[in-house]
Amino acid sequence: MRKPPDWDLLMCADEADVAAHGWFPCLKARTVDNLMALEGMRFRNVYLTSRAIEHGSANLFHHLYYNARISMGKVLHISDYRENE
């Protein structure tokens, strides 16, 4: 079985949301509660769950879009998963 990519990030609302999305193909998952965990983290694309979008803050989205712009990545919903991009 192929190992999930480590260049993508999954953002979830809380630990229960992380557990519910264990099927998603990425190695890094974080919650919207702890922005400090995102400091210095590099990722290609960040995928958000619906609950993360509902519970996320303006500071979170600013950080995600800024980091995606630097890395030439994207901020996407999990339904828009891009395996080779």
Buried (B, 14 or more C-beta within 10 A) or exposed (E): EEEEBEEBBBBBBBEEBBEBBEEBEBEBBBBBBEBEEBEEEEBBBBBBBEBBBEBBEEEBBEBBBEBBEEBEBBBBEBEEBEEEE
